[in-house]
Amino acid sequence: MTNSIQNAHTCTTFVLTMVAALSLYATPLKAQSVPEAPAVEKTATAPTPRPGFVGRWIDFYRTDWKGTAVSGPAAPRRSVPSPLNSPPFPSADWSYGGSPTIGESDGNVYPLQTAINGATGRTKVYGWIEPTANLSTSRDRNYPQTNAIYSNRVELGQAVVYVERLPDTVQRDHIDWGFHVTGFFGTDYRSTTNKGYFSQQLLKNNRQYGFDPVLEYVDVYFPHVAHGMNIRAGRYISIPGIEAQLTPNNYMFSHSLLYAVDPFTDTGILATIQLNDRWTVQAGLSASHDVAPWTPDAKPAFTGCVSYTTTSVNDNFYVCANGINDGKYAFNNLQMYDATWYHKFGSTWHMATEVYSMSQRDVPSVNGSIVPEKGTNGANCRPGLQTCFAPEWAAVHYLNKQLSPHDFVSLRTDFLNDKKGQRTGYATRYSEETLMLSHWVGTTVQVRPEIRFDHAWDRRAYDNGTRTNQFTVTTDLIFHF
């Protein structure tokens, strides 16, 4: 453990030193709509461009880190104004899952794509690398915390490559299409594993690092249905909630307890219909949560959501019935009802709140003769029962303050009641508090140090069931390409 702590300390020192050095070149930039989408490169006193692929790539980062890159013309838009600035926040809009934001065009420019062809064309290749480090009072695992599950380690959390074409949902003239393919490697594959998609890496071999093709889908946009309809077919992220598996889409490096035990990805078809600027509805069918359609655990499941944004754009309400079927125990066959509320207090303050209830029925008892499926937990049923109903509910609250075009702080308060222990392995109530600072260098490097305290209220549930409390200091660095 001593060597691991020293390694973590060395990595943390290196990360912070790197960011401090890069920050010497950073000056405030005009806010962009997406953090991993830097502005089109222009300079007031433009240096001689370097020739070739490598030269264009170097020039992109040079202007971005020095703050000499400025925004080109604003991307076309017919939806409501964006309520937030991004950077520094992960998104400029009150987002909904399972679809591109209807009425907002793809004005994103990426370093790698610029180096390849000068950022011409609609198909784009981009991604990020995320090294992480953590110090913990736990000795082996930080579970149920995710994204830093191994205690006192320096790790590669995510190395991700996207190939993507977004449909043009601003125009109302013709049907358009898009697609998305992801290559995902790192320790965070544990939080994206879907049974049937290379899942033996975790379910059979319990590997620290793994590969997962997290997202593969096709989008088709129909402009004449209401104010626009997008149909997505393939594997996509389970749509409700504040947090997501892909790390740039989150306020913080670590995830809430609420996120750690909910559904991760679905395979199916989903329609998203923009009724007007305020109302959006969604309906779809999937093979149930976290299972491929060709696995024995697959069951047809319905998802339906409604999103409403107020006229002022200061509030958004997003409610979902997610993956609803018979609810009978299978691999993550969770029946989930989720509600999210975003509220903006002023030009620099906003909050995000989420609550959910989940359950499965006929879950095998930990004291019975029925063996739970590998990769799942049994339930703490009443004595004498072979199976029982296993519910859980959770709530999380983010309070966010923008400090500058490059910085924001976030305070997260989180509560999970795993009543029968079916999600975490321990029947107890959990809570956590996390404080984080996010700093951007240009629009391509982000560092997010945080401190976090977890507590299990009813029994020892941390460090393999030996502790009721856990304190962690963690950081990551996201390098976009």
DRENBALO-956981 format. One record per residue (C-alpha): residue number from 1; x, y, z. Coordinates in Angstrom, 2 decimals, padded with zeros to 5 digits. Example, Ala and Ser with C-alpha at 12.3 -4.5 7.8 and 13.67 -1.06 7.14 Angstrom:
BEGIN
PT  pos     east    north       up
PT    1   012.30  -004.50   007.80
PT    2   013.67  -001.06   007.14
***
This chain:
BEGIN
PT  pos     east    north       up
PT    1   000.00   000.00   000.00
PT    2   002.88   002.35   000.79
PT    3   004.22   002.09  -002.75
PT    4   000.71   002.65  -004.15
PT    5   000.31   005.80  -002.06
PT    6   003.69   007.08  -003.21
PT    7   002.73   006.38  -006.83
PT    8  -000.57   008.17  -006.39
PT    9   001.19   011.13  -004.78
PT   10   003.71   011.26  -007.64
PT   11   000.94   011.16  -010.25
PT   12  -001.09   013.83  -008.49
PT   13   001.96   016.09  -008.23
PT   14   002.72   015.54  -011.91
PT   15  -000.88   016.29  -012.95
PT   16  -001.08   019.50  -010.95
PT   17   002.37   020.62  -012.13
PT   18   001.39   020.01  -015.74
PT   19  -001.82   021.99  -015.39
PT   20  -000.03   024.86  -013.66
PT   21   002.52   025.04  -016.44
PT   22  -000.14   024.97  -019.13
PT   23  -002.16   027.60  -017.30
PT   24   000.60   030.13  -017.87
PT   25  -000.49   030.16  -021.47
PT   26  -004.23   030.26  -020.83
PT   27  -006.33   033.41  -021.07
PT   28  -010.14   033.53  -020.95
PT   29  -011.90   032.28  -024.06
PT   30  -015.40   032.84  -025.28
PT   31  -017.60   030.08  -023.86
PT   32  -018.30   027.15  -026.15
PT   33  -021.35   024.88  -026.22
PT   34  -019.45   021.62  -025.68
PT   35  -016.22   021.26  -023.67
PT   36  -014.55   018.78  -026.02
PT   37  -015.37   020.97  -029.02
PT   38  -012.88   023.85  -029.26
PT   39  -013.64   026.87  -031.40
PT   40  -012.53   027.25  -034.99
PT   41  -008.91   028.35  -034.98
PT   42  -008.16   031.97  -035.85
PT   43  -005.46   034.21  -034.47
PT   44  -005.17   037.97  -034.33
PT   45  -001.47   037.82  -035.22
PT   46  -001.49   034.49  -036.95
PT   47   001.86   032.69  -036.91
PT   48   002.94   030.78  -039.97
PT   49   000.94   027.53  -039.96
PT   50   002.96   024.36  -039.64
PT   51   002.53   022.04  -042.65
PT   52   001.13   018.54  -042.55
PT   53  -000.87   016.44  -040.12
PT   54   001.43   016.85  -037.11
PT   55   001.86   020.57  -037.76
PT   56  -001.89   021.21  -037.81
PT   57  -002.31   019.21  -034.60
PT   58   000.45   021.17  -032.83
PT   59  -000.98   024.50  -034.03
PT   60  -004.40   023.60  -032.66
PT   61  -003.11   023.05  -029.13
PT   62  -000.71   026.00  -029.32
PT   63  -003.47   028.50  -030.06
PT   64  -005.92   026.82  -027.69
PT   65  -003.58   026.86  -024.67
PT   66  -002.30   030.38  -025.35
PT   67  -005.84   031.69  -025.68
PT   68  -005.32   033.04  -029.18
PT   69  -008.07   030.89  -030.69
PT   70  -011.38   032.71  -031.07
PT   71  -014.85   031.57  -032.00
PT   72  -016.04   031.54  -035.57
PT   73  -019.64   032.33  -036.48
PT   74  -022.21   030.98  -034.05
PT   75  -023.62   027.61  -035.08
PT   76  -027.20   027.76  -036.43
PT   77  -029.85   027.14  -033.79
PT   78  -033.65   027.14  -033.61
PT   79  -034.11   025.88  -030.04
PT   80  -034.25   027.93  -026.83
PT   81  -031.09   029.78  -025.73
PT   82  -028.47   027.79  -023.82
PT   83  -028.71   028.49  -020.07
PT   84  -025.08   027.68  -019.22
PT   85  -021.52   028.26  -020.41
PT   86  -019.52   025.29  -021.65
PT   87  -016.65   025.37  -020.83
PT   88  -016.47   025.41  -017.91
PT   89  -019.59   023.25  -017.43
PT   90  -019.89   019.88  -019.21
PT   91  -022.94   021.00  -021.20
PT   92  -024.47   024.34  -022.15
PT   93  -028.01   022.92  -022.29
PT   94  -030.47   021.13  -020.04
PT   95  -029.85   017.80  -021.68
PT   96  -032.00   014.74  -022.37
PT   97  -030.63   011.33  -023.26
PT   98  -030.95   009.14  -026.31
PT   99  -030.85   011.87  -028.97
PT  100  -028.86   014.82  -030.24
PT  101  -030.36   018.10  -029.04
PT  102  -033.06   018.78  -031.64
PT  103  -032.76   022.27  -033.10
PT  104  -029.03   022.62  -032.36
PT  105  -026.41   022.13  -035.06
PT  106  -023.01   020.48  -034.78
PT  107  -020.56   023.36  -034.64
PT  108  -017.89   021.35  -032.83
PT  109  -014.26   021.42  -033.95
PT  110  -011.75   018.87  -032.62
PT  111  -007.93   018.76  -032.63
PT  112  -007.56   015.36  -034.32
PT  113  -010.15   016.05  -037.01
PT  114  -008.55   019.43  -037.71
PT  115  -005.20   017.70  -038.16
PT  116  -006.73   015.09  -040.48
PT  117  -008.62   017.32  -042.93
PT  118  -008.88   020.82  -041.53
PT  119  -012.21   019.99  -039.85
PT  120  -014.07   019.82  -043.14
PT  121  -016.94   017.39  -043.54
PT  122  -019.59   016.18  -041.09
PT  123  -018.02   012.89  -040.01
PT  124  -015.66   013.57  -037.10
PT  125  -013.06   011.57  -035.20
PT  126  -012.20   012.70  -031.67
PT  127  -011.82   011.51  -028.09
PT  128  -009.85   011.87  -024.87
PT  129  -007.39   010.23  -022.49
PT  130  -008.03   010.34  -018.74
PT  131  -005.32   009.38  -016.20
PT  132  -006.56   009.28  -012.60
PT  133  -005.14   009.04  -009.07
PT  134  -006.69   008.48  -005.65
PT  135  -005.75   008.25  -001.97
PT  136  -008.22   006.43   000.26
PT  137  -008.70   005.26   003.83
PT  138  -009.81   001.92   002.34
PT  139  -007.04  -000.57   001.60
PT  140  -008.32  -002.54  -001.38
PT  141  -011.48  -001.20  -003.04
PT  142  -013.39   002.07  -002.79
PT  143  -016.60   000.29  -003.84
PT  144  -019.47   001.24  -004.12
PT  145  -017.70   004.39  -005.29
PT  146  -017.00   004.13  -009.02
PT  147  -014.39   005.72  -011.32
PT  148  -011.79   005.20  -008.57
PT  149  -012.75   001.70  -007.54
PT  150  -009.21   000.49  -006.72
PT  151  -007.86   002.17  -003.60
PT  152  -004.62   004.16  -003.60
PT  153  -003.84   003.74  -007.27
PT  154  -002.67   005.60  -010.33
PT  155  -004.80   004.36  -013.21
PT  156  -005.97   004.98  -016.75
PT  157  -009.67   005.66  -016.25
PT  158  -010.68   006.12  -019.89
PT  159  -009.07   006.18  -023.32
PT  160  -011.89   006.84  -025.77
PT  161  -012.19   007.29  -029.54
PT  162  -015.42   008.51  -031.15
PT  163  -016.37   008.31  -034.82
PT  164  -019.52   010.37  -035.26
PT  165  -021.82   012.09  -037.69
PT  166  -024.66   014.14  -036.20
PT  167  -027.89   014.63  -038.15
PT  168  -028.77   018.23  -039.05
PT  169  -031.76   018.86  -036.77
PT  170  -031.91   022.62  -037.38
PT  171  -033.28   022.41  -040.91
PT  172  -036.93   021.46  -041.50
PT  173  -036.64   020.49  -045.18
PT  174  -035.42   016.91  -045.50
PT  175  -034.78   013.69  -043.62
PT  176  -031.22   013.48  -042.35
PT  177  -029.13   010.81  -040.62
PT  178  -026.18   010.29  -038.35
PT  179  -024.26   007.53  -036.59
PT  180  -021.92   006.99  -033.67
PT  181  -019.27   004.34  -032.88
PT  182  -017.16   004.28  -029.70
PT  183  -013.96   002.50  -028.70
PT  184  -013.57   002.59  -024.90
PT  185  -010.65   001.25  -022.81
PT  186  -009.74   001.68  -019.15
PT  187  -010.75   000.77  -015.61
PT  188  -014.12   002.46  -016.15
PT  189  -015.24  -000.38  -018.44
PT  190  -016.54  -001.87  -015.18
PT  191  -019.22   000.84  -015.18
PT  192  -020.28   000.27  -018.79
PT  193  -020.23  -003.53  -019.09
PT  194  -023.30  -004.84  -020.88
PT  195  -023.86  -008.62  -020.79
PT  196  -023.18  -009.97  -024.25
PT  197  -020.72  -007.24  -025.31
PT  198  -017.26  -008.59  -024.29
PT  199  -018.70  -008.96  -020.79
PT  200  -016.52  -011.97  -019.91
PT  201  -013.73  -009.49  -019.14
PT  202  -015.59  -008.49  -015.98
PT  203  -018.15  -011.21  -015.27
PT  204  -015.75  -014.12  -015.77
PT  205  -012.22  -012.73  -015.38
PT  206  -012.77  -009.62  -013.18
PT  207  -010.03  -007.72  -015.01
PT  208  -008.85  -004.33  -013.81
PT  209  -008.71  -002.96  -017.37
PT  210  -011.03  -003.78  -020.22
PT  211  -012.41  -002.72  -023.61
PT  212  -016.06  -001.95  -024.29
PT  213  -017.80  -000.69  -027.45
PT  214  -020.06   001.47  -025.30
PT  215  -022.07   003.19  -028.04
PT  216  -023.04   001.98  -031.52
PT  217  -026.16   003.48  -033.00
PT  218  -027.77   005.12  -036.00
PT  219  -029.86   008.32  -035.85
PT  220  -032.56   009.23  -038.38
PT  221  -034.09   012.71  -038.15
PT  222  -037.60   013.44  -039.46
PT  223  -038.14   017.22  -039.65
PT  224  -041.87   017.21  -040.36
PT  225  -042.99   015.32  -037.26
PT  226  -044.02   018.05  -034.79
PT  227  -040.94   020.32  -034.43
PT  228  -038.63   017.43  -035.31
PT  229  -038.26   013.76  -034.38
PT  230  -035.07   011.70  -034.00
PT  231  -035.13   007.91  -034.00
PT  232  -032.09   006.16  -032.51
PT  233  -031.47   002.45  -033.01
PT  234  -028.58   000.47  -031.51
PT  235  -026.75   000.56  -028.19
PT  236  -027.01   003.82  -026.28
PT  237  -026.62   005.13  -022.73
PT  238  -029.60   004.56  -020.43
PT  239  -031.31   007.88  -020.88
PT  240  -032.40   009.39  -017.52
PT  241  -030.16   011.17  -015.05
PT  242  -027.58   013.87  -014.47
PT  243  -024.49   011.69  -014.84
PT  244  -023.17   009.61  -017.71
PT  245  -020.47   007.01  -018.31
PT  246  -018.35   009.20  -020.60
PT  247  -016.28   011.31  -018.24
PT  248  -016.37   014.75  -019.98
PT  249  -020.16   014.71  -019.64
PT  250  -020.03   014.86  -015.84
PT  251  -019.60   017.69  -013.34
PT  252  -017.14   015.64  -011.25
PT  253  -014.52   012.94  -011.70
PT  254  -016.12   010.53  -009.22
PT  255  -019.74   009.44  -009.49
PT  256  -022.58   009.56  -007.01
PT  257  -023.75   006.42  -005.22
PT  258  -027.02   006.90  -007.09
PT  259  -025.17   006.49  -010.38
PT  260  -023.05   003.56  -009.20
PT  261  -025.97   001.12  -009.05
PT  262  -028.40   002.28  -011.75
PT  263  -028.64   001.05  -015.38
PT  264  -025.76   001.93  -017.69
PT  265  -026.53   001.12  -021.34
PT  266  -029.50  -000.22  -023.34
PT  267  -029.85  -001.80  -026.76
PT  268  -033.03  -000.95  -028.61
PT  269  -034.88   001.80  -030.46
PT  270  -035.94   005.20  -029.11
PT  271  -038.00   008.04  -030.62
PT  272  -037.44   011.61  -029.38
PT  273  -040.06   014.15  -030.48
PT  274  -039.76   017.89  -029.93
PT  275  -043.35   019.09  -029.60
PT  276  -042.27   022.73  -029.30
PT  277  -039.49   024.77  -027.69
PT  278  -040.63   023.76  -024.18
PT  279  -041.83   020.15  -024.44
PT  280  -040.01   017.02  -025.62
PT  281  -041.35   013.46  -025.32
PT  282  -039.59   010.12  -025.76
PT  283  -040.74   006.52  -026.17
PT  284  -038.82   003.36  -026.96
PT  285  -038.29  -000.37  -026.57
PT  286  -035.09  -002.06  -025.41
PT  287  -033.84  -005.53  -024.52
PT  288  -033.88  -004.49  -020.82
PT  289  -030.93  -002.85  -019.07
PT  290  -027.29  -003.82  -019.56
PT  291  -027.99  -006.92  -021.68
PT  292  -027.63  -007.58  -025.38
PT  293  -030.75  -008.78  -027.25
PT  294  -029.14  -012.17  -027.93
PT  295  -028.63  -013.07  -024.24
PT  296  -031.08  -015.22  -022.20
PT  297  -031.64  -012.25  -019.85
PT  298  -033.08  -010.04  -022.58
PT  299  -036.71  -009.00  -022.11
PT  300  -038.73  -006.40  -024.03
PT  301  -038.85  -003.25  -021.89
PT  302  -040.59   000.09  -022.38
PT  303  -039.05   003.52  -021.77
PT  304  -041.02   006.77  -021.78
PT  305  -039.85   010.28  -020.81
PT  306  -041.13   013.86  -020.78
PT  307  -038.90   016.97  -020.67
PT  308  -040.21   020.47  -019.98
PT  309  -038.22   023.73  -020.01
PT  310  -039.72   026.94  -018.65
PT  311  -040.05   030.10  -020.75
PT  312  -037.19   031.73  -018.83
PT  313  -035.00   028.62  -019.52
PT  314  -034.03   028.78  -015.82
PT  315  -035.75   025.48  -015.03
PT  316  -035.98   022.06  -016.64
PT  317  -037.94   019.01  -015.47
PT  318  -037.20   015.57  -016.93
PT  319  -039.15   012.49  -015.78
PT  320  -038.78   008.93  -017.06
PT  321  -040.20   005.44  -016.65
PT  322  -037.13   003.48  -017.68
PT  323  -036.97  -000.17  -018.76
PT  324  -040.45  -001.20  -017.60
PT  325  -041.53  -004.86  -018.02
PT  326  -042.58  -007.69  -015.66
PT  327  -039.79  -006.75  -013.27
PT  328  -038.81  -010.37  -012.63
PT  329  -035.20  -010.91  -011.53
PT  330  -032.64  -011.11  -014.32
PT  331  -029.31  -009.43  -015.04
PT  332  -030.04  -005.78  -014.09
PT  333  -033.71  -006.06  -015.08
PT  334  -034.38  -002.92  -013.05
PT  335  -037.72  -001.14  -013.03
PT  336  -036.65   002.51  -012.77
PT  337  -038.68   005.68  -012.22
PT  338  -036.50   008.79  -012.38
PT  339  -037.01   012.56  -012.07
PT  340  -034.46   015.34  -012.62
PT  341  -034.75   019.08  -011.92
PT  342  -032.27   021.71  -013.12
PT  343  -032.55   025.27  -011.81
PT  344  -030.46   028.33  -012.61
PT  345  -030.22   030.94  -009.82
PT  346  -028.37   033.64  -011.76
PT  347  -025.58   034.14  -014.22
PT  348  -023.10   031.93  -012.32
PT  349  -025.11   029.61  -010.00
PT  350  -027.21   026.57  -010.83
PT  351  -028.24   023.29  -009.27
PT  352  -029.15   019.82  -010.48
PT  353  -031.26   017.38  -008.46
PT  354  -032.22   013.78  -009.25
PT  355  -034.33   011.19  -007.42
PT  356  -035.22   007.64  -008.44
PT  357  -036.86   004.44  -007.28
PT  358  -035.74   001.05  -008.64
PT  359  -036.72  -002.56  -007.96
PT  360  -036.76  -006.16  -009.10
PT  361  -039.05  -008.95  -007.89
PT  362  -038.28  -012.62  -007.20
PT  363  -034.64  -011.85  -006.37
PT  364  -032.81  -014.91  -004.89
PT  365  -032.23  -014.70  -001.14
PT  366  -028.65  -014.58   000.11
PT  367  -029.72  -017.23   002.66
PT  368  -031.57  -019.44   000.19
PT  369  -030.60  -022.30  -002.12
PT  370  -030.97  -020.33  -005.38
PT  371  -027.60  -019.01  -006.58
PT  372  -027.76  -015.44  -007.97
PT  373  -026.54  -014.95  -011.51
PT  374  -022.83  -014.13  -011.74
PT  375  -022.33  -010.38  -011.71
PT  376  -025.41  -009.76  -009.55
PT  377  -026.17  -009.82  -005.82
PT  378  -028.85  -011.66  -003.91
PT  379  -031.30  -009.93  -001.58
PT  380  -031.47  -009.97   002.23
PT  381  -034.92  -011.59   002.36
PT  382  -036.85  -012.56   005.48
PT  383  -035.77  -015.93   006.95
PT  384  -037.40  -018.85   005.19
PT  385  -037.95  -017.05   001.86
PT  386  -036.15  -018.26  -001.27
PT  387  -036.87  -015.04  -003.19
PT  388  -038.27  -011.60  -002.42
PT  389  -038.97  -008.11  -003.72
PT  390  -035.81  -005.92  -003.69
PT  391  -036.33  -002.14  -003.85
PT  392  -033.92   000.79  -003.53
PT  393  -034.25   004.55  -003.81
PT  394  -031.74   007.37  -004.07
PT  395  -031.34   011.13  -004.39
PT  396  -028.45   013.39  -005.41
PT  397  -028.04   017.17  -005.43
PT  398  -025.35   019.25  -007.20
PT  399  -024.73   022.90  -006.37
PT  400  -022.51   024.54  -009.00
PT  401  -020.81   027.93  -009.14
PT  402  -018.92   029.29  -012.15
PT  403  -015.79   031.16  -011.06
PT  404  -014.43   032.13  -014.48
PT  405  -014.65   031.02  -018.11
PT  406  -012.23   028.23  -017.14
PT  407  -013.27   027.30  -013.59
PT  408  -016.21   026.12  -011.53
PT  409  -016.75   024.47  -008.15
PT  410  -019.34   021.83  -007.36
PT  411  -020.73   020.41  -004.11
PT  412  -022.53   017.07  -004.31
PT  413  -024.80   015.57  -001.63
PT  414  -025.89   012.00  -002.23
PT  415  -028.09   009.40  -000.47
PT  416  -028.80   005.76  -001.37
PT  417  -031.06   003.34   000.51
PT  418  -030.23  -000.18  -000.69
PT  419  -033.01  -001.78   001.37
PT  420  -032.25  -005.43   000.60
PT  421  -028.60  -005.01  -000.43
PT  422  -029.32  -006.23  -003.95
PT  423  -027.42  -003.39  -005.64
PT  424  -024.31  -003.02  -003.45
PT  425  -024.18  -006.33  -001.57
PT  426  -024.90  -004.63   001.77
PT  427  -028.39  -003.81   003.06
PT  428  -027.78  -000.32   004.38
PT  429  -028.31   003.38   003.85
PT  430  -025.39   005.32   002.35
PT  431  -024.52   009.00   002.11
PT  432  -021.65   010.96   000.61
PT  433  -020.44   014.55   000.30
PT  434  -017.99   015.63  -002.40
PT  435  -016.36   019.00  -003.09
PT  436  -014.63   019.52  -006.44
PT  437  -012.80   022.22  -008.39
PT  438  -012.72   022.00  -012.19
PT  439  -010.09   023.93  -014.16
PT  440  -009.73   024.13  -017.93
PT  441  -006.60   024.92  -019.90
PT  442  -008.01   026.32  -023.11
PT  443  -010.79   023.99  -024.19
PT  444  -008.79   020.77  -024.47
PT  445  -007.35   020.00  -021.01
PT  446  -009.40   019.69  -017.83
PT  447  -008.32   018.76  -014.29
PT  448  -010.82   017.93  -011.50
PT  449  -009.39   017.43  -007.98
PT  450  -011.92   016.55  -005.28
PT  451  -012.33   015.46  -001.67
PT  452  -015.07   013.01  -000.66
PT  453  -016.52   011.45   002.49
PT  454  -018.77   008.36   002.42
PT  455  -020.74   006.82   005.29
PT  456  -022.76   003.62   005.66
PT  457  -025.45   004.13   008.32
PT  458  -026.65   000.62   009.23
PT  459  -023.64  -001.68   008.88
PT  460  -020.02  -001.79   007.74
PT  461  -020.09  -001.65   003.97
PT  462  -016.76  -000.09   002.90
PT  463  -013.35  -001.72   002.44
PT  464  -014.88  -005.18   001.92
PT  465  -017.32  -004.75   004.77
PT  466  -014.80  -003.70   007.43
PT  467  -015.53   000.06   007.71
PT  468  -018.53   002.34   008.02
PT  469  -016.66   005.42   006.70
PT  470  -014.45   006.15   003.73
PT  471  -012.47   009.30   002.94
PT  472  -010.90   009.80  -000.49
PT  473  -008.83   012.46  -002.25
PT  474  -008.92   012.01  -006.00
PT  475  -008.15   013.77  -009.27
PT  476  -008.25   013.14  -012.97
PT  477  -006.91   014.93  -016.03
PT  478  -008.83   014.86  -019.30
PT  479  -006.77   015.47  -022.44
PT  480  -009.04   015.95  -025.47
PT  481  -007.84   015.13  -028.97
***
